[in-house]
Amino acid sequence: MSEQTSQQNPVRTALVTGATRGIGRAVARDLAKDHVVFVGGRSEQDVERLREELSGVGPGTRPFVADVTSDEQVAAAWEPLAREFPGLHVLVHSAGIAPQSTVADAPREMWEQIFDVNVVSVAQLTRLTLPHLRAAGGDVVAINSGSGFTSRASSALYSGTKFALRALTDALREEEREHGVRVSSVHPGRVATDMQRELHEYMGQEYRPEDWIQPEQIAAAVRMAVDAERASAVEVVSVRPSGMR
Ligand SMILES: NC(=O)c1ccc[n+]([C@@H]2O[C@H](COP(=O)([O-])OP(=O)(O)OC[C@H]3O[C@@H](n4cnc5c(N)ncnc54)[C@H](OP(=O)(O)O)[C@@H]3O)[C@@H](O)[C@H]2O)c1
């Protein structure tokens, strides 16, 4: 679609990081029904696979291939999208990592890497796209965690980033109110994704995906935030496993 056409008939746009797997993938699939989704991922092949799956579902997709910790890759992926679309309606931060370690065992590099992916990159991508979010009156949705509220043994790294992410989104919400950008923080409990399988492996526990929240349920929480009438804002949502089957 040309820039002129998109300005005359603005199409809704959504950038989803971590869209190649797990929660981000479910969010991208859902938002693709009525948004042009910028499919975020590190692997071009994985991004193209999802775009193929989503072809014909809604108004279309675009690739956003970048390691979120690389400012150069992120800028290169964003530049053609910023030129094609005047506004960004939704930015979903789902890319994340969850290495587990005790404080006793975690070297500096481990702290730096997890903070880079889960916090610093969220801040930098938000900063880069804010002019377009403001132009559209957009929504920023951060996939946080129950670990954004509580910490436990071996969770200092992960909870540390998710506490920090909550601080980031709480501040951003207040800063952007006057610019018309809403900020939502979604806090899932355990969700049936690769991340949860790896966590079970670390704890030496059997992993049964059916025991945990399905990624589509988190996509539904994101959808609630995005679809809320503009006079209201879904600021913080906690989605926990019910323990019932
Ligand atoms: N699963 C849970 O139980 C759970 C619970 C609460 C919160 N969360 C949060 O939900 C979010 C999504 O988690 P998930 O369970 O869907 O995880 P996942 O299945 O492990 O998927 C993680 C996604 O993040 C991407 N990613 C990781 N590092 C990246 C980087 N440097 N640059 C770009 N993309 C990167 C991965 O891309 P590749 O495919 O290229 O690796 C993948 O698409 C995370 O923020 C996580 O903390 C998860």
The ligand as an SDF file (V2000), in Angstrom:
LIG
                    3D

 48 52  0  0  0  0  0  0  0  0999 V2000
    5.8760  -18.8380   29.1800 N   0  0  0  0  0  0  0  0  0  0  0  0
    5.5810  -18.3720   30.3690 C   0  0  0  0  0  0  0  0  0  0  0  0
    5.2610  -19.1260   31.3020 O   0  0  0  0  0  0  0  0  0  0  0  0
    5.6170  -16.8740   30.6250 C   0  0  0  0  0  0  0  0  0  0  0  0
    5.0150  -16.4250   31.8030 C   0  0  0  0  0  0  0  0  0  0  0  0
    5.0310  -15.0650   32.0850 C   0  0  0  0  0  0  0  0  0  0  0  0
    5.6210  -14.1870   31.1990 C   0  0  0  0  0  0  0  0  0  0  0  0
    6.1970  -14.6560   30.0620 N   0  0  0  0  0  0  0  0  0  0  0  0
    6.8230  -13.6580   29.1840 C   0  0  0  0  0  0  0  0  0  0  0  0
    6.2010  -13.6980   27.9280 O   0  0  0  0  0  0  0  0  0  0  0  0
    7.1200  -13.3100   26.9060 C   0  0  0  0  0  0  0  0  0  0  0  0
    7.1250  -14.3750   25.8220 C   0  0  0  0  0  0  0  0  0  0  0  0
    7.5570  -15.5950   26.4150 O   0  0  0  0  0  0  0  0  0  0  0  0
    7.2780  -17.0120   25.7260 P   0  0  0  0  0  0  0  0  0  0  0  0
    6.8570  -17.9220   26.8050 O   0  0  0  0  0  0  0  0  0  0  0  0
    6.4390  -16.8250   24.5360 O   0  0  0  0  0  0  0  0  0  0  0  0
    8.7710  -17.3740   25.3330 O   0  0  0  0  0  0  0  0  0  0  0  0
    9.3740  -18.3050   24.1770 P   0  0  0  0  0  0  0  0  0  0  0  0
    8.3770  -19.3080   23.7330 O   0  0  0  0  0  0  0  0  0  0  0  0
   10.6920  -18.7420   24.6980 O   0  0  0  0  0  0  0  0  0  0  0  0
    9.5820  -17.2620   22.9820 O   0  0  0  0  0  0  0  0  0  0  0  0
   10.4550  -16.1870   23.1720 C   0  0  0  0  0  0  0  0  0  0  0  0
   10.4080  -15.2880   21.9570 C   0  0  0  0  0  0  0  0  0  0  0  0
   11.2980  -14.1870   22.1790 O   0  0  0  0  0  0  0  0  0  0  0  0
   12.1840  -14.0890   21.0680 C   0  0  0  0  0  0  0  0  0  0  0  0
   13.4840  -13.5490   21.4690 N   0  0  0  0  0  0  0  0  0  0  0  0
   14.2900  -13.9410   22.4770 C   0  0  0  0  0  0  0  0  0  0  0  0
   15.4190  -13.2200   22.5100 N   0  0  0  0  0  0  0  0  0  0  0  0
   15.3250  -12.3410   21.4680 C   0  0  0  0  0  0  0  0  0  0  0  0
   16.1760  -11.3250   20.9450 C   0  0  0  0  0  0  0  0  0  0  0  0
   17.3760  -11.0590   21.4870 N   0  0  0  0  0  0  0  0  0  0  0  0
   15.7580  -10.6260   19.8730 N   0  0  0  0  0  0  0  0  0  0  0  0
   14.5610  -10.8730   19.2910 C   0  0  0  0  0  0  0  0  0  0  0  0
   13.7070  -11.8280   19.7280 N   0  0  0  0  0  0  0  0  0  0  0  0
   14.0940  -12.5500   20.8030 C   0  0  0  0  0  0  0  0  0  0  0  0
   12.3210  -15.5170   20.5570 C   0  0  0  0  0  0  0  0  0  0  0  0
   12.8060  -15.5000   19.2390 O   0  0  0  0  0  0  0  0  0  0  0  0
   13.6010  -16.7860   18.6140 P   0  0  0  0  0  0  0  0  0  0  0  0
   12.5100  -17.6980   18.0850 O   0  0  0  0  0  0  0  0  0  0  0  0
   14.4380  -16.1810   17.5760 O   0  0  0  0  0  0  0  0  0  0  0  0
   14.3840  -17.4120   19.7320 O   0  0  0  0  0  0  0  0  0  0  0  0
   10.8770  -15.9850   20.6910 C   0  0  0  0  0  0  0  0  0  0  0  0
   10.0990  -15.5410   19.5920 O   0  0  0  0  0  0  0  0  0  0  0  0
    8.4700  -13.1290   27.5990 C   0  0  0  0  0  0  0  0  0  0  0  0
    8.6920  -11.7710   27.8480 O   0  0  0  0  0  0  0  0  0  0  0  0
    8.2980  -13.8810   28.9040 C   0  0  0  0  0  0  0  0  0  0  0  0
    9.0990  -13.3550   29.9140 O   0  0  0  0  0  0  0  0  0  0  0  0
    6.2160  -15.9810   29.7530 C   0  0  0  0  0  0  0  0  0  0  0  0
  1  2  1  0
  2  3  2  0
  2  4  1  0
  4  5  1  0
  4 48  2  0
  5  6  2  0
  6  7  1  0
  7  8  2  0
  8  9  1  0
  8 48  1  0
  9 10  1  0
  9 46  1  0
 10 11  1  0
 11 12  1  0
 11 44  1  0
 12 13  1  0
 13 14  1  0
 14 15  2  0
 14 16  1  0
 14 17  1  0
 17 18  1  0
 18 19  2  0
 18 20  1  0
 18 21  1  0
 21 22  1  0
 22 23  1  0
 23 24  1  0
 23 42  1  0
 24 25  1  0
 25 26  1  0
 25 36  1  0
 26 27  1  0
 26 35  1  0
 27 28  2  0
 28 29  1  0
 29 30  1  0
 29 35  2  0
 30 31  1  0
 30 32  2  0
 32 33  1  0
 33 34  2  0
 34 35  1  0
 36 37  1  0
 36 42  1  0
 37 38  1  0
 38 39  2  0
 38 40  1  0
 38 41  1  0
 42 43  1  0
 44 45  1  0
 44 46  1  0
 46 47  1  0
M  CHG  2   8   1  16  -1
M  END
$$$$
